[in-house]
Amino acid sequence: MRGFVRILILSLFVLQCFSLDEEKAKEKRCLKGAQTNPNQNWNWLFEVKKWYFPLWNKLELYRTASDILQKRVGSISEEALENSCIIGDLANFKMEGFNGKKVQFEASVESDHTMVFIADSKHAKRGRHTIIDSDNKSWVLGFTCWEDDEASWGVWSTAPTLSSSAIETVVKQIRAYGFSEKYSIAAGYRNCADSKNEL
């Protein structure tokens, strides 16, 4: 029995060590004065059939993974993120990842062009997303203010990877708003089945 208890304790310890830590991913409080990109092409934004998410900070990724997997952040392993393969359909407010799992969002675009959203997930938190910058042809940078006053950011892209110039622009922007690139995660899509179908 003692041997079993030791194994159980060790297993729980290992699980905890390699599970996502949401508290450590929290970087800063909601941004004050963040303005929607005045040059945003909204028609283009909603016409893109499939969005990739090649770069974001940890909190944005963790909470998105929680919504798609229908799990608490702390019950998701770091290993699971390696092949998250997350894609999105903004026009229909849907996301997919982790080998075909899907989640629907209840969302609305406000008069200031921010998007208020919450996933159809039991662990979801409501957020307000503000588009800060975009080249209006291949990528968008957005900041999220969550209902618990935590802030995060993510990049949407029409391709699985970003150009070096786009990455440079994004890094400058997040630094200007007080974020640090040490909290960022680059998502890899090399092992993902790149379906041409819509979500």
C-alpha positions in Angstrom: 0.0 0.0 0.0 2.8 2.4 0.9 4.4 1.7 -2.5 1.2 2.5 -4.2 0.8 5.8 -2.3 4.4 6.8 -3.2 3.7 6.1 -6.9 0.4 8.0 -6.7 2.1 11.0 -5.1 4.9 10.9 -7.6 2.4 10.7 -10.5 0.6 13.7 -9.2 3.8 15.6 -8.8 4.9 14.8 -12.3 1.5 15.8 -13.7 1.6 19.1 -11.8 5.2 19.9 -13.0 4.2 19.5 -16.6 0.7 21.0 -16.5 0.0 24.6 -17.5 0.3 27.2 -14.8 -2.2 29.9 -15.5 -1.0 32.1 -12.7 2.5 32.2 -14.0 1.2 33.1 -17.5 -0.5 36.3 -16.2 1.6 39.1 -17.4 -0.3 42.4 -16.8 -3.6 44.0 -16.1 -6.0 45.2 -18.8 -4.6 47.9 -21.0 -5.7 51.4 -20.5 -6.2 53.5 -23.6 -5.7 50.7 -26.2 -7.2 51.9 -29.4 -8.6 50.0 -32.4 -6.4 50.2 -35.5 -7.9 53.2 -37.4 -6.7 51.8 -40.7 -8.2 48.3 -40.3 -9.9 46.9 -43.4 -12.9 45.2 -41.8 -14.2 43.7 -45.0 -10.9 41.8 -45.5 -10.8 40.7 -41.9 -14.1 38.9 -42.0 -13.6 37.6 -45.5 -10.6 35.4 -44.6 -11.9 31.8 -44.4 -9.3 30.4 -42.1 -7.1 32.1 -39.6 -3.9 30.6 -38.0 -2.4 31.8 -34.7 1.4 31.6 -35.1 2.3 33.8 -32.2 0.6 34.8 -28.9 1.4 35.2 -25.3 0.9 32.3 -22.9 -2.3 33.5 -21.2 -4.1 33.9 -24.6 -3.0 30.4 -25.7 -3.8 28.7 -22.4 -7.3 30.1 -22.2 -8.0 29.3 -25.9 -6.8 25.8 -25.3 -9.1 25.5 -22.3 -12.1 26.6 -24.3 -11.4 24.1 -27.2 -10.6 21.2 -24.9 -13.3 21.9 -22.4 -10.8 21.6 -19.6 -9.4 23.7 -16.8 -6.1 25.3 -17.8 -4.3 23.4 -14.9 -5.4 20.0 -16.3 -3.8 20.6 -19.7 -0.2 19.4 -20.3 2.5 21.5 -21.9 3.0 18.6 -24.3 -0.6 19.0 -25.6 0.2 22.5 -26.8 3.0 21.2 -29.1 0.4 20.0 -31.6 -2.5 22.3 -30.8 -3.0 23.1 -34.5 -5.5 25.9 -33.7 -7.4 27.6 -36.6 -10.3 30.0 -36.5 -13.3 31.2 -38.5 -13.9 34.8 -37.5 -17.0 35.3 -39.6 -18.8 32.5 -37.8 -16.9 32.8 -34.4 -15.6 29.3 -34.4 -12.2 27.7 -33.5 -10.8 24.3 -33.9 -7.7 22.5 -32.7 -6.2 19.5 -30.9 -7.1 17.0 -33.6 -10.5 18.3 -34.7 -12.0 19.5 -31.4 -14.2 22.6 -32.0 -15.7 25.4 -30.0 -18.4 28.0 -30.8 -18.2 31.5 -29.4 -21.0 33.9 -28.5 -19.6 37.2 -29.8 -20.6 40.6 -30.9 -18.7 43.5 -32.6 -19.3 46.7 -30.7 -19.6 50.2 -32.1 -15.9 50.9 -31.3 -15.0 47.7 -33.3 -13.9 45.8 -30.3 -15.2 42.2 -30.1 -16.8 40.9 -26.9 -16.8 37.2 -26.7 -17.2 34.1 -24.6 -16.8 30.5 -25.6 -19.4 27.8 -25.3 -17.3 26.1 -22.6 -17.9 25.5 -18.9 -14.5 27.0 -18.0 -14.7 30.0 -20.3 -14.0 33.6 -19.4 -15.6 36.6 -21.2 -13.1 38.8 -23.0 -13.0 42.0 -25.1 -10.6 41.9 -28.1 -9.2 45.0 -29.6 -7.3 44.9 -32.9 -4.2 47.1 -32.5 -2.4 46.6 -35.8 -2.5 44.8 -39.1 -1.0 44.9 -42.6 -4.5 44.3 -44.0 -3.3 41.4 -46.2 -1.7 38.7 -44.0 -1.8 39.3 -40.3 -3.6 41.0 -37.4 -2.4 41.8 -33.8 -5.1 41.9 -31.1 -5.2 42.5 -27.4 -7.7 40.8 -25.1 -9.0 42.3 -21.8 -10.5 39.4 -19.8 -13.3 39.6 -17.2 -10.8 39.1 -14.4 -8.8 42.2 -15.6 -6.0 40.2 -17.1 -4.5 41.2 -20.4 -3.2 39.0 -23.2 -2.4 39.3 -26.9 -2.4 37.1 -30.1 -1.5 37.3 -33.8 -3.9 36.0 -36.4 -2.4 35.1 -39.8 -3.6 33.9 -43.2 -0.6 31.5 -43.2 0.9 29.2 -40.5 4.0 31.3 -40.2 4.8 35.0 -40.0 7.5 36.9 -42.0 10.4 38.3 -40.1 9.2 41.8 -40.7 5.8 41.0 -39.3 7.4 39.5 -36.2 9.6 42.6 -35.7 6.5 44.8 -35.9 4.6 42.7 -33.5 7.4 42.6 -30.9 7.7 46.4 -31.1 4.0 46.8 -30.5 3.7 44.5 -27.6 6.8 46.1 -25.9 5.2 49.5 -26.4 2.1 48.3 -24.5 4.2 46.8 -21.6 4.2 43.2 -22.6 7.4 41.1 -22.8 8.3 38.6 -25.5 9.5 36.2 -22.8 5.8 35.3 -22.3 5.2 34.6 -26.0 4.7 31.3 -27.6 5.3 30.5 -31.3 2.8 27.9 -32.5 4.1 25.3 -34.9 1.9 23.9 -37.6 4.4 21.5 -39.2 2.7 18.3 -37.8 -0.9 19.5 -38.5 -3.2 18.2 -41.2 -3.8 21.4 -43.2 -7.4 20.9 -44.3 -8.7 23.2 -47.0 -12.3 22.8 -45.7 -14.0 25.5 -43.8 -14.7 25.0 -40.1 
